[in-house]
Amino acid sequence: MIIIFPGAEYEKFQIKVHCKKKIKKFINIKNLLCKIGFSDYDLLASIIFKENPSKELLQRFAEQGYEIVHLPDNPYISG
């Protein structure tokens, strides 16, 4: 199952953003269903940053269990 949240690609990562709240609510409901055995874990959340995020932000993601993967520069657009 693929869930798409239209408009998420245009919003900055902030606490009070409406789209982020919807996504967070969906993840929490899905986690609850998995914990009580009504569903299997099958959710992948990924973020591709346009600019390098701060070390503090990466640390916050890591503390919440996210795996941070640094992709190599695209040689066709890197200068």
PDB file of N, CA, C and O in Angstrom, chain B, residues numbered from 101:
ATOM      1  N   MET B 101       0.846  -1.171   0.000  1.00  0.00           N
ATOM      2  CA  MET B 101       0.000   0.000   0.000  1.00  0.00           C
ATOM      3  C   MET B 101       0.892   1.235   0.000  1.00  0.00           C
ATOM      4  O   MET B 101       1.814   1.350   0.807  1.00  0.00           O
ATOM      5  N   ILE B 102       0.609   2.138  -0.900  1.00  0.00           N
ATOM      6  CA  ILE B 102       1.369   3.386  -0.989  1.00  0.00           C
ATOM      7  C   ILE B 102       0.452   4.529  -0.575  1.00  0.00           C
ATOM      8  O   ILE B 102      -0.636   4.698  -1.125  1.00  0.00           O
ATOM      9  N   ILE B 103       0.899   5.300   0.387  1.00  0.00           N
ATOM     10  CA  ILE B 103       0.154   6.470   0.848  1.00  0.00           C
ATOM     11  C   ILE B 103       0.938   7.706   0.426  1.00  0.00           C
ATOM     12  O   ILE B 103       2.124   7.835   0.732  1.00  0.00           O
ATOM     13  N   ILE B 104       0.276   8.599  -0.268  1.00  0.00           N
ATOM     14  CA  ILE B 104       0.916   9.832  -0.712  1.00  0.00           C
ATOM     15  C   ILE B 104       0.224  10.999  -0.020  1.00  0.00           C
ATOM     16  O   ILE B 104      -1.005  11.063   0.028  1.00  0.00           O
ATOM     17  N   PHE B 105       1.009  11.909   0.507  1.00  0.00           N
ATOM     18  CA  PHE B 105       0.493  13.105   1.152  1.00  0.00           C
ATOM     19  C   PHE B 105       0.778  14.295   0.246  1.00  0.00           C
ATOM     20  O   PHE B 105       1.865  14.869   0.305  1.00  0.00           O
ATOM     21  N   PRO B 106      -0.180  14.673  -0.589  1.00  0.00           N
ATOM     22  CA  PRO B 106       0.052  15.788  -1.521  1.00  0.00           C
ATOM     23  C   PRO B 106       0.428  17.071  -0.784  1.00  0.00           C
ATOM     24  O   PRO B 106      -0.168  17.412   0.238  1.00  0.00           O
ATOM     25  N   GLY B 107       1.406  17.761  -1.307  1.00  0.00           N
ATOM     26  CA  GLY B 107       1.856  19.012  -0.720  1.00  0.00           C
ATOM     27  C   GLY B 107       3.020  18.871   0.232  1.00  0.00           C
ATOM     28  O   GLY B 107       3.650  19.867   0.585  1.00  0.00           O
ATOM     29  N   ALA B 108       3.324  17.644   0.659  1.00  0.00           N
ATOM     30  CA  ALA B 108       4.411  17.443   1.619  1.00  0.00           C
ATOM     31  C   ALA B 108       5.753  17.865   1.043  1.00  0.00           C
ATOM     32  O   ALA B 108       6.636  18.309   1.776  1.00  0.00           O
ATOM     33  N   GLU B 109       5.906  17.727  -0.258  1.00  0.00           N
ATOM     34  CA  GLU B 109       7.196  18.064  -0.864  1.00  0.00           C
ATOM     35  C   GLU B 109       7.479  19.565  -0.859  1.00  0.00           C
ATOM     36  O   GLU B 109       8.614  19.984  -1.089  1.00  0.00           O
ATOM     37  N   TYR B 110       6.454  20.375  -0.599  1.00  0.00           N
ATOM     38  CA  TYR B 110       6.632  21.824  -0.621  1.00  0.00           C
ATOM     39  C   TYR B 110       6.754  22.434   0.770  1.00  0.00           C
ATOM     40  O   TYR B 110       7.017  23.630   0.895  1.00  0.00           O
ATOM     41  N   GLU B 111       6.568  21.636   1.812  1.00  0.00           N
ATOM     42  CA  GLU B 111       6.576  22.177   3.165  1.00  0.00           C
ATOM     43  C   GLU B 111       7.923  21.982   3.840  1.00  0.00           C
ATOM     44  O   GLU B 111       8.572  20.948   3.679  1.00  0.00           O
ATOM     45  N   LYS B 112       8.332  22.990   4.597  1.00  0.00           N
ATOM     46  CA  LYS B 112       9.553  22.874   5.376  1.00  0.00           C
ATOM     47  C   LYS B 112       9.257  22.070   6.625  1.00  0.00           C
ATOM     48  O   LYS B 112       8.130  22.067   7.118  1.00  0.00           O
ATOM     49  N   PHE B 113      10.277  21.383   7.139  1.00  0.00           N
ATOM     50  CA  PHE B 113      10.104  20.553   8.335  1.00  0.00           C
ATOM     51  C   PHE B 113       9.989  21.450   9.554  1.00  0.00           C
ATOM     52  O   PHE B 113      10.988  21.959  10.063  1.00  0.00           O
ATOM     53  N   GLN B 114       8.770  21.638  10.013  1.00  0.00           N
ATOM     54  CA  GLN B 114       8.503  22.443  11.193  1.00  0.00           C
ATOM     55  C   GLN B 114       7.454  21.725  12.033  1.00  0.00           C
ATOM     56  O   GLN B 114       6.703  20.895  11.521  1.00  0.00           O
ATOM     57  N   ILE B 115       7.406  22.038  13.297  1.00  0.00           N
ATOM     58  CA  ILE B 115       6.507  21.358  14.222  1.00  0.00           C
ATOM     59  C   ILE B 115       5.036  21.596  13.889  1.00  0.00           C
ATOM     60  O   ILE B 115       4.250  20.649  13.944  1.00  0.00           O
ATOM     61  N   LYS B 116       4.634  22.807  13.549  1.00  0.00           N
ATOM     62  CA  LYS B 116       3.224  23.146  13.421  1.00  0.00           C
ATOM     63  C   LYS B 116       2.683  23.069  11.993  1.00  0.00           C
ATOM     64  O   LYS B 116       1.600  23.594  11.732  1.00  0.00           O
ATOM     65  N   VAL B 117       3.381  22.448  11.082  1.00  0.00           N
ATOM     66  CA  VAL B 117       2.932  22.356   9.699  1.00  0.00           C
ATOM     67  C   VAL B 117       1.813  21.319   9.597  1.00  0.00           C
ATOM     68  O   VAL B 117       1.939  20.211  10.117  1.00  0.00           O
ATOM     69  N   HIS B 118       0.723  21.681   8.929  1.00  0.00           N
ATOM     70  CA  HIS B 118      -0.466  20.830   8.833  1.00  0.00           C
ATOM     71  C   HIS B 118      -0.149  19.469   8.216  1.00  0.00           C
ATOM     72  O   HIS B 118      -0.564  18.439   8.747  1.00  0.00           O
ATOM     73  N   CYS B 119       0.574  19.452   7.114  1.00  0.00           N
ATOM     74  CA  CYS B 119       0.869  18.188   6.435  1.00  0.00           C
ATOM     75  C   CYS B 119       1.710  17.276   7.321  1.00  0.00           C
ATOM     76  O   CYS B 119       1.501  16.062   7.335  1.00  0.00           O
ATOM     77  N   LYS B 120       2.657  17.849   8.059  1.00  0.00           N
ATOM     78  CA  LYS B 120       3.486  17.043   8.959  1.00  0.00           C
ATOM     79  C   LYS B 120       2.625  16.410  10.043  1.00  0.00           C
ATOM     80  O   LYS B 120       2.849  15.262  10.427  1.00  0.00           O
ATOM     81  N   LYS B 121       1.643  17.155  10.537  1.00  0.00           N
ATOM     82  CA  LYS B 121       0.756  16.606  11.560  1.00  0.00           C
ATOM     83  C   LYS B 121      -0.034  15.422  11.021  1.00  0.00           C
ATOM     84  O   LYS B 121      -0.211  14.427  11.723  1.00  0.00           O
ATOM     85  N   LYS B 122      -0.514  15.518   9.778  1.00  0.00           N
ATOM     86  CA  LYS B 122      -1.257  14.413   9.164  1.00  0.00           C
ATOM     87  C   LYS B 122      -0.379  13.183   9.020  1.00  0.00           C
ATOM     88  O   LYS B 122      -0.807  12.068   9.319  1.00  0.00           O
ATOM     89  N   ILE B 123       0.850  13.384   8.563  1.00  0.00           N
ATOM     90  CA  ILE B 123       1.775  12.264   8.372  1.00  0.00           C
ATOM     91  C   ILE B 123       2.105  11.629   9.714  1.00  0.00           C
ATOM     92  O   ILE B 123       2.100  10.404   9.837  1.00  0.00           O
ATOM     93  N   LYS B 124       2.390  12.439  10.712  1.00  0.00           N
ATOM     94  CA  LYS B 124       2.732  11.941  12.054  1.00  0.00           C
ATOM     95  C   LYS B 124       1.564  11.150  12.647  1.00  0.00           C
ATOM     96  O   LYS B 124       1.771  10.107  13.267  1.00  0.00           O
ATOM     97  N   LYS B 125       0.334  11.646  12.456  1.00  0.00           N
ATOM     98  CA  LYS B 125      -0.850  10.948  12.954  1.00  0.00           C
ATOM     99  C   LYS B 125      -0.990   9.583  12.271  1.00  0.00           C
ATOM    100  O   LYS B 125      -1.282   8.585  12.931  1.00  0.00           O
ATOM    101  N   PHE B 126      -0.784   9.539  10.970  1.00  0.00           N
ATOM    102  CA  PHE B 126      -0.870   8.285  10.233  1.00  0.00           C
ATOM    103  C   PHE B 126       0.173   7.290  10.747  1.00  0.00           C
ATOM    104  O   PHE B 126      -0.138   6.117  10.954  1.00  0.00           O
ATOM    105  N   ILE B 127       1.396   7.751  10.950  1.00  0.00           N
ATOM    106  CA  ILE B 127       2.464   6.876  11.438  1.00  0.00           C
ATOM    107  C   ILE B 127       2.128   6.345  12.827  1.00  0.00           C
ATOM    108  O   ILE B 127       2.318   5.159  13.099  1.00  0.00           O
ATOM    109  N   ASN B 128       1.629   7.213  13.706  1.00  0.00           N
ATOM    110  CA  ASN B 128       1.277   6.775  15.061  1.00  0.00           C
ATOM    111  C   ASN B 128       0.169   5.734  15.057  1.00  0.00           C
ATOM    112  O   ASN B 128       0.231   4.761  15.808  1.00  0.00           O
ATOM    113  N   ILE B 129      -0.849   5.929  14.215  1.00  0.00           N
ATOM    114  CA  ILE B 129      -1.936   4.946  14.114  1.00  0.00           C
ATOM    115  C   ILE B 129      -1.401   3.627  13.574  1.00  0.00           C
ATOM    116  O   ILE B 129      -1.734   2.559  14.088  1.00  0.00           O
ATOM    117  N   LYS B 130      -0.582   3.701  12.550  1.00  0.00           N
ATOM    118  CA  LYS B 130       0.002   2.483  11.965  1.00  0.00           C
ATOM    119  C   LYS B 130       0.868   1.759  12.991  1.00  0.00           C
ATOM    120  O   LYS B 130       0.794   0.534  13.092  1.00  0.00           O
ATOM    121  N   ASN B 131       1.684   2.481  13.753  1.00  0.00           N
ATOM    122  CA  ASN B 131       2.517   1.865  14.787  1.00  0.00           C
ATOM    123  C   ASN B 131       1.664   1.173  15.841  1.00  0.00           C
ATOM    124  O   ASN B 131       1.994   0.071  16.278  1.00  0.00           O
ATOM    125  N   LEU B 132       0.574   1.808  16.252  1.00  0.00           N
ATOM    126  CA  LEU B 132      -0.319   1.209  17.236  1.00  0.00           C
ATOM    127  C   LEU B 132      -0.920  -0.094  16.709  1.00  0.00           C
ATOM    128  O   LEU B 132      -0.934  -1.101  17.416  1.00  0.00           O
ATOM    129  N   LEU B 133      -1.411  -0.078  15.481  1.00  0.00           N
ATOM    130  CA  LEU B 133      -1.981  -1.291  14.883  1.00  0.00           C
ATOM    131  C   LEU B 133      -0.948  -2.416  14.807  1.00  0.00           C
ATOM    132  O   LEU B 133      -1.287  -3.584  15.000  1.00  0.00           O
ATOM    133  N   CYS B 134       0.291  -2.074  14.532  1.00  0.00           N
ATOM    134  CA  CYS B 134       1.354  -3.087  14.476  1.00  0.00           C
ATOM    135  C   CYS B 134       1.668  -3.637  15.863  1.00  0.00           C
ATOM    136  O   CYS B 134       1.851  -4.843  16.033  1.00  0.00           O
ATOM    137  N   LYS B 135       1.730  -2.753  16.848  1.00  0.00           N
ATOM    138  CA  LYS B 135       2.069  -3.184  18.207  1.00  0.00           C
ATOM    139  C   LYS B 135       1.026  -4.121  18.800  1.00  0.00           C
ATOM    140  O   LYS B 135       1.369  -5.030  19.556  1.00  0.00           O
ATOM    141  N   ILE B 136      -0.253  -3.908  18.462  1.00  0.00           N
ATOM    142  CA  ILE B 136      -1.290  -4.774  19.016  1.00  0.00           C
ATOM    143  C   ILE B 136      -1.603  -5.962  18.114  1.00  0.00           C
ATOM    144  O   ILE B 136      -2.494  -6.755  18.419  1.00  0.00           O
ATOM    145  N   GLY B 137      -0.875  -6.090  17.003  1.00  0.00           N
ATOM    146  CA  GLY B 137      -0.974  -7.285  16.177  1.00  0.00           C
ATOM    147  C   GLY B 137      -1.996  -7.249  15.058  1.00  0.00           C
ATOM    148  O   GLY B 137      -2.242  -8.283  14.436  1.00  0.00           O
ATOM    149  N   PHE B 138      -2.601  -6.109  14.775  1.00  0.00           N
ATOM    150  CA  PHE B 138      -3.587  -6.025  13.699  1.00  0.00           C
ATOM    151  C   PHE B 138      -2.975  -5.737  12.335  1.00  0.00           C
ATOM    152  O   PHE B 138      -3.664  -5.822  11.319  1.00  0.00           O
ATOM    153  N   SER B 139      -1.716  -5.404  12.301  1.00  0.00           N
ATOM    154  CA  SER B 139      -1.054  -5.076  11.046  1.00  0.00           C
ATOM    155  C   SER B 139       0.427  -5.392  11.162  1.00  0.00           C
ATOM    156  O   SER B 139       0.969  -5.518  12.260  1.00  0.00           O
ATOM    157  N   ASP B 140       1.066  -5.518  10.013  1.00  0.00           N
ATOM    158  CA  ASP B 140       2.510  -5.726   9.977  1.00  0.00           C
ATOM    159  C   ASP B 140       3.202  -4.401   9.675  1.00  0.00           C
ATOM    160  O   ASP B 140       2.628  -3.516   9.041  1.00  0.00           O
ATOM    161  N   TYR B 141       4.442  -4.280  10.140  1.00  0.00           N
ATOM    162  CA  TYR B 141       5.226  -3.094   9.817  1.00  0.00           C
ATOM    163  C   TYR B 141       5.583  -3.144   8.333  1.00  0.00           C
ATOM    164  O   TYR B 141       6.244  -4.074   7.870  1.00  0.00           O
ATOM    165  N   ASP B 142       5.141  -2.140   7.606  1.00  0.00           N
ATOM    166  CA  ASP B 142       5.441  -2.098   6.174  1.00  0.00           C
ATOM    167  C   ASP B 142       5.571  -0.665   5.684  1.00  0.00           C
ATOM    168  O   ASP B 142       5.355  -0.378   4.506  1.00  0.00           O
ATOM    169  N   LEU B 143       5.919   0.216   6.581  1.00  0.00           N
ATOM    170  CA  LEU B 143       5.963   1.630   6.257  1.00  0.00           C
ATOM    171  C   LEU B 143       7.410   2.075   6.109  1.00  0.00           C
ATOM    172  O   LEU B 143       8.246   1.809   6.972  1.00  0.00           O
ATOM    173  N   LEU B 144       7.687   2.739   5.033  1.00  0.00           N
ATOM    174  CA  LEU B 144       9.012   3.305   4.796  1.00  0.00           C
ATOM    175  C   LEU B 144       8.860   4.816   4.717  1.00  0.00           C
ATOM    176  O   LEU B 144       8.088   5.328   3.907  1.00  0.00           O
ATOM    177  N   ALA B 145       9.581   5.507   5.538  1.00  0.00           N
ATOM    178  CA  ALA B 145       9.595   6.966   5.490  1.00  0.00           C
ATOM    179  C   ALA B 145      10.977   7.394   5.028  1.00  0.00           C
ATOM    180  O   ALA B 145      11.985   6.973   5.595  1.00  0.00           O
ATOM    181  N   SER B 146      11.024   8.220   4.011  1.00  0.00           N
ATOM    182  CA  SER B 146      12.325   8.681   3.532  1.00  0.00           C
ATOM    183  C   SER B 146      12.270  10.179   3.279  1.00  0.00           C
ATOM    184  O   SER B 146      11.236  10.738   2.912  1.00  0.00           O
ATOM    185  N   ILE B 147      13.412  10.805   3.489  1.00  0.00           N
ATOM    186  CA  ILE B 147      13.550  12.240   3.277  1.00  0.00           C
ATOM    187  C   ILE B 147      14.814  12.449   2.456  1.00  0.00           C
ATOM    188  O   ILE B 147      15.872  11.911   2.783  1.00  0.00           O
ATOM    189  N   ILE B 148      14.702  13.216   1.412  1.00  0.00           N
ATOM    190  CA  ILE B 148      15.870  13.611   0.635  1.00  0.00           C
ATOM    191  C   ILE B 148      15.983  15.117   0.776  1.00  0.00           C
ATOM    192  O   ILE B 148      15.123  15.862   0.307  1.00  0.00           O
ATOM    193  N   PHE B 149      17.046  15.557   1.424  1.00  0.00           N
ATOM    194  CA  PHE B 149      17.243  16.978   1.675  1.00  0.00           C
ATOM    195  C   PHE B 149      17.825  17.657   0.445  1.00  0.00           C
ATOM    196  O   PHE B 149      18.715  17.115  -0.210  1.00  0.00           O
ATOM    197  N   LYS B 150      17.321  18.841   0.138  1.00  0.00           N
ATOM    198  CA  LYS B 150      17.868  19.635  -0.964  1.00  0.00           C
ATOM    199  C   LYS B 150      19.170  20.308  -0.546  1.00  0.00           C
ATOM    200  O   LYS B 150      20.061  20.530  -1.366  1.00  0.00           O
ATOM    201  N   GLU B 151      19.266  20.629   0.738  1.00  0.00           N
ATOM    202  CA  GLU B 151      20.474  21.234   1.304  1.00  0.00           C
ATOM    203  C   GLU B 151      20.911  20.375   2.478  1.00  0.00           C
ATOM    204  O   GLU B 151      20.097  19.652   3.051  1.00  0.00           O
ATOM    205  N   ASN B 152      22.178  20.444   2.842  1.00  0.00           N
ATOM    206  CA  ASN B 152      22.664  19.652   3.969  1.00  0.00           C
ATOM    207  C   ASN B 152      21.968  20.070   5.251  1.00  0.00           C
ATOM    208  O   ASN B 152      21.977  21.249   5.605  1.00  0.00           O
ATOM    209  N   PRO B 153      21.358  19.110   5.957  1.00  0.00           N
ATOM    210  CA  PRO B 153      20.702  19.442   7.224  1.00  0.00           C
ATOM    211  C   PRO B 153      21.735  19.669   8.326  1.00  0.00           C
ATOM    212  O   PRO B 153      22.888  19.255   8.206  1.00  0.00           O
ATOM    213  N   SER B 154      21.311  20.323   9.386  1.00  0.00           N
ATOM    214  CA  SER B 154      22.216  20.578  10.507  1.00  0.00           C
ATOM    215  C   SER B 154      22.516  19.264  11.239  1.00  0.00           C
ATOM    216  O   SER B 154      21.759  18.298  11.149  1.00  0.00           O
ATOM    217  N   LYS B 155      23.624  19.255  11.952  1.00  0.00           N
ATOM    218  CA  LYS B 155      23.982  18.071  12.743  1.00  0.00           C
ATOM    219  C   LYS B 155      22.940  17.807  13.820  1.00  0.00           C
ATOM    220  O   LYS B 155      22.667  16.655  14.155  1.00  0.00           O
ATOM    221  N   GLU B 156      22.355  18.878  14.364  1.00  0.00           N
ATOM    222  CA  GLU B 156      21.327  18.726  15.391  1.00  0.00           C
ATOM    223  C   GLU B 156      20.099  18.000  14.846  1.00  0.00           C
ATOM    224  O   GLU B 156      19.538  17.131  15.515  1.00  0.00           O
ATOM    225  N   LEU B 157      19.682  18.358  13.628  1.00  0.00           N
ATOM    226  CA  LEU B 157      18.523  17.706  13.021  1.00  0.00           C
ATOM    227  C   LEU B 157      18.814  16.235  12.739  1.00  0.00           C
ATOM    228  O   LEU B 157      17.972  15.373  12.994  1.00  0.00           O
ATOM    229  N   LEU B 158      19.990  15.949  12.221  1.00  0.00           N
ATOM    230  CA  LEU B 158      20.362  14.551  11.967  1.00  0.00           C
ATOM    231  C   LEU B 158      20.411  13.758  13.266  1.00  0.00           C
ATOM    232  O   LEU B 158      20.020  12.591  13.300  1.00  0.00           O
ATOM    233  N   GLN B 159      20.887  14.387  14.327  1.00  0.00           N
ATOM    234  CA  GLN B 159      20.943  13.735  15.638  1.00  0.00           C
ATOM    235  C   GLN B 159      19.542  13.417  16.145  1.00  0.00           C
ATOM    236  O   GLN B 159      19.312  12.343  16.700  1.00  0.00           O
ATOM    237  N   ARG B 160      18.605  14.344  15.958  1.00  0.00           N
ATOM    238  CA  ARG B 160      17.215  14.124  16.384  1.00  0.00           C
ATOM    239  C   ARG B 160      16.607  12.939  15.639  1.00  0.00           C
ATOM    240  O   ARG B 160      15.926  12.108  16.239  1.00  0.00           O
ATOM    241  N   PHE B 161      16.851  12.864  14.340  1.00  0.00           N
ATOM    242  CA  PHE B 161      16.343  11.729  13.565  1.00  0.00           C
ATOM    243  C   PHE B 161      16.964  10.424  14.055  1.00  0.00           C
ATOM    244  O   PHE B 161      16.264   9.425  14.220  1.00  0.00           O
ATOM    245  N   ALA B 162      18.267  10.430  14.288  1.00  0.00           N
ATOM    246  CA  ALA B 162      18.961   9.224  14.749  1.00  0.00           C
ATOM    247  C   ALA B 162      18.428   8.768  16.105  1.00  0.00           C
ATOM    248  O   ALA B 162      18.262   7.570  16.336  1.00  0.00           O
ATOM    249  N   GLU B 163      18.162   9.707  16.991  1.00  0.00           N
ATOM    250  CA  GLU B 163      17.630   9.376  18.315  1.00  0.00           C
ATOM    251  C   GLU B 163      16.254   8.737  18.234  1.00  0.00           C
ATOM    252  O   GLU B 163      15.873   7.963  19.112  1.00  0.00           O
ATOM    253  N   GLN B 164      15.507   9.057  17.185  1.00  0.00           N
ATOM    254  CA  GLN B 164      14.170   8.489  17.007  1.00  0.00           C
ATOM    255  C   GLN B 164      14.189   7.198  16.200  1.00  0.00           C
ATOM    256  O   GLN B 164      13.136   6.660  15.858  1.00  0.00           O
ATOM    257  N   GLY B 165      15.389   6.702  15.895  1.00  0.00           N
ATOM    258  CA  GLY B 165      15.507   5.405  15.235  1.00  0.00           C
ATOM    259  C   GLY B 165      15.638   5.440  13.724  1.00  0.00           C
ATOM    260  O   GLY B 165      15.643   4.392  13.079  1.00  0.00           O
ATOM    261  N   TYR B 166      15.743   6.630  13.153  1.00  0.00           N
ATOM    262  CA  TYR B 166      15.904   6.717  11.709  1.00  0.00           C
ATOM    263  C   TYR B 166      17.331   6.346  11.316  1.00  0.00           C
ATOM    264  O   TYR B 166      18.282   6.655  12.035  1.00  0.00           O
ATOM    265  N   GLU B 167      17.469   5.694  10.196  1.00  0.00           N
ATOM    266  CA  GLU B 167      18.789   5.382   9.654  1.00  0.00           C
ATOM    267  C   GLU B 167      19.157   6.498   8.685  1.00  0.00           C
ATOM    268  O   GLU B 167      18.403   6.803   7.761  1.00  0.00           O
ATOM    269  N   ILE B 168      20.306   7.099   8.900  1.00  0.00           N
ATOM    270  CA  ILE B 168      20.766   8.203   8.060  1.00  0.00           C
ATOM    271  C   ILE B 168      21.702   7.633   6.997  1.00  0.00           C
ATOM    272  O   ILE B 168      22.713   7.009   7.317  1.00  0.00           O
ATOM    273  N   VAL B 169      21.356   7.854   5.733  1.00  0.00           N
ATOM    274  CA  VAL B 169      22.171   7.380   4.616  1.00  0.00           C
ATOM    275  C   VAL B 169      22.598   8.591   3.812  1.00  0.00           C
ATOM    276  O   VAL B 169      21.759   9.341   3.313  1.00  0.00           O
ATOM    277  N   HIS B 170      23.889   8.780   3.688  1.00  0.00           N
ATOM    278  CA  HIS B 170      24.424   9.888   2.890  1.00  0.00           C
ATOM    279  C   HIS B 170      24.661   9.378   1.474  1.00  0.00           C
ATOM    280  O   HIS B 170      25.487   8.492   1.260  1.00  0.00           O
ATOM    281  N   LEU B 171      23.943   9.932   0.516  1.00  0.00           N
ATOM    282  CA  LEU B 171      24.076   9.524  -0.878  1.00  0.00           C
ATOM    283  C   LEU B 171      25.234  10.285  -1.525  1.00  0.00           C
ATOM    284  O   LEU B 171      25.520  11.423  -1.153  1.00  0.00           O
ATOM    285  N   PRO B 172      25.894   9.653  -2.489  1.00  0.00           N
ATOM    286  CA  PRO B 172      26.963  10.368  -3.181  1.00  0.00           C
ATOM    287  C   PRO B 172      26.390  11.478  -4.041  1.00  0.00           C
ATOM    288  O   PRO B 172      25.232  11.427  -4.454  1.00  0.00           O
ATOM    289  N   ASP B 173      27.212  12.480  -4.304  1.00  0.00           N
ATOM    290  CA  ASP B 173      26.790  13.576  -5.178  1.00  0.00           C
ATOM    291  C   ASP B 173      26.485  13.041  -6.564  1.00  0.00           C
ATOM    292  O   ASP B 173      27.135  12.111  -7.042  1.00  0.00           O
ATOM    293  N   ASN B 174      25.495  13.633  -7.198  1.00  0.00           N
ATOM    294  CA  ASN B 174      25.159  13.278  -8.573  1.00  0.00           C
ATOM    295  C   ASN B 174      26.202  13.922  -9.482  1.00  0.00           C
ATOM    296  O   ASN B 174      26.300  15.148  -9.523  1.00  0.00           O
ATOM    297  N   PRO B 175      26.978  13.130 -10.207  1.00  0.00           N
ATOM    298  CA  PRO B 175      28.044  13.712 -11.028  1.00  0.00           C
ATOM    299  C   PRO B 175      27.519  14.527 -12.200  1.00  0.00           C
ATOM    300  O   PRO B 175      28.268  15.304 -12.793  1.00  0.00           O
ATOM    301  N   TYR B 176      26.253  14.366 -12.543  1.00  0.00           N
ATOM    302  CA  TYR B 176      25.690  15.101 -13.675  1.00  0.00           C
ATOM    303  C   TYR B 176      25.214  16.489 -13.288  1.00  0.00           C
ATOM    304  O   TYR B 176      25.027  17.340 -14.158  1.00  0.00           O
ATOM    305  N   ILE B 177      25.012  16.738 -11.988  1.00  0.00           N
ATOM    306  CA  ILE B 177      24.591  18.073 -11.570  1.00  0.00           C
ATOM    307  C   ILE B 177      25.559  18.708 -10.598  1.00  0.00           C
ATOM    308  O   ILE B 177      25.431  19.897 -10.304  1.00  0.00           O
ATOM    309  N   SER B 178      26.533  17.952 -10.083  1.00  0.00           N
ATOM    310  CA  SER B 178      27.499  18.499  -9.139  1.00  0.00           C
ATOM    311  C   SER B 178      28.574  19.262  -9.918  1.00  0.00           C
ATOM    312  O   SER B 178      28.975  18.890 -11.020  1.00  0.00           O
ATOM    313  N   GLY B 179      29.018  20.353  -9.279  1.00  0.00           N
ATOM    314  CA  GLY B 179      29.986  21.176  -9.993  1.00  0.00           C
ATOM    315  C   GLY B 179      31.356  20.985  -9.572  1.00  0.00           C
ATOM    316  O   GLY B 179      32.260  21.628 -10.106  1.00  0.00           O
TER     317      GLY B 179
END
